Amino acid sequence: MLDIVIIGAGITGSLIAHRLSKFDLRVLVLEKESDVAEGATGANSAMVHSGHDPKPGSFKCKYNLEGNRMFPDLCKELQVAYVPIGAFVAAGSPEEEEKLENLVKQCEERNVPYEILSGEEAKKLEPNLADRISKVLSLPTTGIVTPWEVTIAAMEEAILNGTELKLNYEVKKIEKKDDHFIINDEIETKIIINCAGAHCDEITEMLRESPYHVQTRKGEYFVLDHLNGTFVNHVIYPVPGPKGKGVLAVPTVHGNVLLGPNSDEIEDKEDDSTGSGLDFVRTQISTTMKNIPFHKMIHTFAGLRPHIDLRDFYIQEDDQIKNFVHVAGIESPGLSAAPAIAKEVCDNIVLPKFADAKERKEYLRRKPFINMEKMSEEKINELIKKDPSFGRIVCRCEKISEGQIRDVINRKCGARTIKAVKMRCRPGMGRCQGGFCEPEVVKILARELNEGIDEIRLDRQGSNVLVSMAKEEL
Ligand SMILES: Cc1cc2nc3c(=O)[nH]c(=O)nc-3n(C[C@H](O)[C@H](O)[C@H](O)COP(=O)(O)OP(=O)(O)OC[C@H]3O[C@@H](n4cnc5c(N)ncnc54)[C@H](O)[C@@H]3O)c2cc1C
């Protein structure tokens, strides 16, 4: 029998698995999609908020503050990027300046570092701030990450240390038997941790009436091509409104810029289409920014916030069903809070139940993905000499070689779909959005997996035509 089953491989499930993998426990992660980070974790603003904003006294506030402090060390440990880019909250009217004062008070109370800048001071640092901006709250401890990269790295390291991951496995049924649970009539476990994001309430309903109901709220974005600081250098927030933090301009770790999101309640928990929300984003962004390079737009996407009616994170062992742990309502700032959530769940709820569990003596560390962009010419030449596939560029926009694609496939938690390759090493993320490189990626996947190409699973936008073409050309 397993010790612990985690349902959902987003950032919370994966960081919990990672923390538990340091102990000698039998842990299994179940994920209904074909890769990790396919839910809210794969589509968001990618920011580690400073903690200036959540409601005082809330769990969102507590875990955001703690998570923000943990993130730099966590990213160092996992060998993924963390950029302490800093943020500006931009006010442009007496009412907005008054709201800024409230945020300043919260920063003081929470020991969040801040500075107040006049409009002119701020515009020297951010020349594309809208002319109306008269005052800015600067938050230097705001960071940016690539959320799926953190998730993949955490899961990869957990698997290296004994954790099991089952992808394409949807939990449909849970029964409670004496001192354990049975999942889908086949998996027996002592403890369940419910990290199922937008579907947390449905998982709970398999055992009891859920104490919360998830209502998804869609947020849509424009993605701009590499601008590398020519448009914006910090994250730019408007002053928060009734629907949260508002429409942002966010530089990404890879030099793109995100513009978004809106916030619209939707019924279908899987509807990540984009459409009318983008008109709202386009109008709202001009309240904080000018000279917006919309002609550099290369992609749009939407993420779904798992909002619960309790309006806060719900992280606790169930009060009726022993050993069933809720990690629910993890909407924003859930990414920022995730390391602290994992610590709370593991150290205060789950590990005390395994008093005899020993820490692993030898903990294996993952190697970072091979990033040729960051290498010297000398190192690149050495690499190509050892393995010529690093000299074959597959993605011309992002300059990704066949060797890099092979690296991300042949790992624990390795890529199994076109999208999974894209999320790990970026072919298809650039200007052509995969138009040129996607058929090549399919062929490499088919060759490397070597299990018969019928078993390659494509992402939702993937095309079977590409698979059969690869089959003929192999
Ligand atoms: C538009 C938007 C912007 C955001 N911006 C930020 C930000 O800048 N900073 C920040 O801190 N937070 C942000 N957030 C919030 C953050 O993205 C989430 O809080 C976080 O990603 C939640 O992670 P999770 O692991 O709890 O859930 P998810 O990532 O949704 O993972 C849940 C997983 O459970 C799986 N699952 C569901 N049901 C089942 C089942 N029956 N069987 C097996 N698996 C199942 C799903 O497939 C999914 O992979 C934003 C969210 C959105 C939507």
The ligand as a Tripos MOL2 file, in Angstrom:
@<TRIPOS>MOLECULE
LIG
   53    58     1     0     0
SMALL
NO_CHARGES

@<TRIPOS>ATOM
      1 C1         -4.8620   34.1270  -15.2020 C.3       1 LIG1
      2 C2         -4.0870   33.7380  -13.9720 C.ar      1 LIG1
      3 C3         -3.0190   34.5520  -13.5340 C.ar      1 LIG1
      4 C4         -2.3110   34.1990  -12.3890 C.ar      1 LIG1
      5 N1         -1.1880   34.9060  -12.0480 N.ar      1 LIG1
      6 C5         -0.4760   34.5510  -10.9560 C.ar      1 LIG1
      7 C6          0.7340   35.2130  -10.6170 C.ar      1 LIG1
      8 O1          1.2680   36.0260  -11.3670 O.2       1 LIG1
      9 N2          1.3160   34.9090   -9.4360 N.ar      1 LIG1
     10 C7          0.7860   33.9840   -8.5840 C.ar      1 LIG1
     11 O2          1.3250   33.8040   -7.5060 O.2       1 LIG1
     12 N3         -0.3050   33.2590   -8.9230 N.ar      1 LIG1
     13 C8         -0.9300   33.5110  -10.0940 C.ar      1 LIG1
     14 N4         -2.0210   32.7870  -10.4630 N.ar      1 LIG1
     15 C9         -2.4410   31.6650   -9.6320 C.3       1 LIG1
     16 C10        -1.6080   30.4060   -9.8920 C.3       1 LIG1
     17 O3         -1.4390   30.1780  -11.2620 O.3       1 LIG1
     18 C11        -2.3430   29.2200   -9.2540 C.3       1 LIG1
     19 O4         -2.6560   29.5590   -7.9370 O.3       1 LIG1
     20 C12        -1.5180   27.9610   -9.2420 C.3       1 LIG1
     21 O5         -0.9780   27.6930  -10.5110 O.3       1 LIG1
     22 C13        -2.3860   26.7970   -8.7730 C.3       1 LIG1
     23 O6         -1.6230   25.6220   -8.8370 O.3       1 LIG1
     24 P1         -2.2690   24.2250   -8.4530 P.3       1 LIG1
     25 O7         -1.1900   23.2280   -8.5610 O.co2     1 LIG1
     26 O8         -2.9640   24.3420   -7.1400 O.co2     1 LIG1
     27 O9         -3.4160   23.9860   -9.5400 O.3       1 LIG1
     28 P2         -3.2940   23.5660  -11.0860 P.3       1 LIG1
     29 O10        -2.0820   24.1070  -11.7130 O.co2     1 LIG1
     30 O11        -4.5920   23.9280  -11.7160 O.co2     1 LIG1
     31 O12        -3.1210   21.9920  -11.0280 O.3       1 LIG1
     32 C14        -4.1710   21.1180  -10.7350 C.3       1 LIG1
     33 C15        -3.9150   19.8240  -11.4960 C.3       1 LIG1
     34 O13        -4.8420   18.8380  -11.0960 O.3       1 LIG1
     35 C16        -5.1550   18.0360  -12.2260 C.3       1 LIG1
     36 N5         -6.4160   17.3370  -11.9800 N.ar      1 LIG1
     37 C17        -7.6380   17.8940  -11.8220 C.ar      1 LIG1
     38 N6         -8.5720   16.9380  -11.6390 N.ar      1 LIG1
     39 C18        -7.9230   15.7550  -11.6640 C.ar      1 LIG1
     40 C19        -8.3470   14.3880  -11.5460 C.ar      1 LIG1
     41 N7         -9.6380   14.0680  -11.3630 N.pl3     1 LIG1
     42 N8         -7.4120   13.4050  -11.6200 N.ar      1 LIG1
     43 C20        -6.0950   13.6950  -11.8130 C.ar      1 LIG1
     44 N9         -5.6610   14.9800  -11.9610 N.ar      1 LIG1
     45 C21        -6.5500   15.9980  -11.8800 C.ar      1 LIG1
     46 C22        -5.2270   19.0620  -13.3530 C.3       1 LIG1
     47 O14        -5.1060   18.4720  -14.6270 O.3       1 LIG1
     48 C23        -4.0840   19.9970  -13.0010 C.3       1 LIG1
     49 O15        -2.8830   19.6310  -13.6610 O.3       1 LIG1
     50 C24        -2.7110   33.0720  -11.6410 C.ar      1 LIG1
     51 C25        -3.7530   32.2480  -12.1110 C.ar      1 LIG1
     52 C26        -4.3890   32.5450  -13.2920 C.ar      1 LIG1
     53 C27        -5.4030   31.6120  -13.8340 C.3       1 LIG1
@<TRIPOS>BOND
     1     1     2 1
     2     2     3 ar
     3     2    52 ar
     4     3     4 ar
     5     4     5 ar
     6     4    50 ar
     7     5     6 ar
     8     6     7 ar
     9     6    13 1
    10     7     8 2
    11     7     9 ar
    12     9    10 ar
    13    10    11 2
    14    10    12 ar
    15    12    13 ar
    16    13    14 ar
    17    14    15 1
    18    14    50 ar
    19    15    16 1
    20    16    17 1
    21    16    18 1
    22    18    19 1
    23    18    20 1
    24    20    21 1
    25    20    22 1
    26    22    23 1
    27    23    24 1
    28    24    25 2
    29    24    26 1
    30    24    27 1
    31    27    28 1
    32    28    29 2
    33    28    30 1
    34    28    31 1
    35    31    32 1
    36    32    33 1
    37    33    34 1
    38    33    48 1
    39    34    35 1
    40    35    36 1
    41    35    46 1
    42    36    37 ar
    43    36    45 ar
    44    37    38 ar
    45    38    39 ar
    46    39    40 ar
    47    39    45 ar
    48    40    41 1
    49    40    42 ar
    50    42    43 ar
    51    43    44 ar
    52    44    45 ar
    53    46    47 1
    54    46    48 1
    55    48    49 1
    56    50    51 ar
    57    51    52 ar
    58    52    53 1
@<TRIPOS>SUBSTRUCTURE
     1 LIG1         1 GROUP 0 **** ****
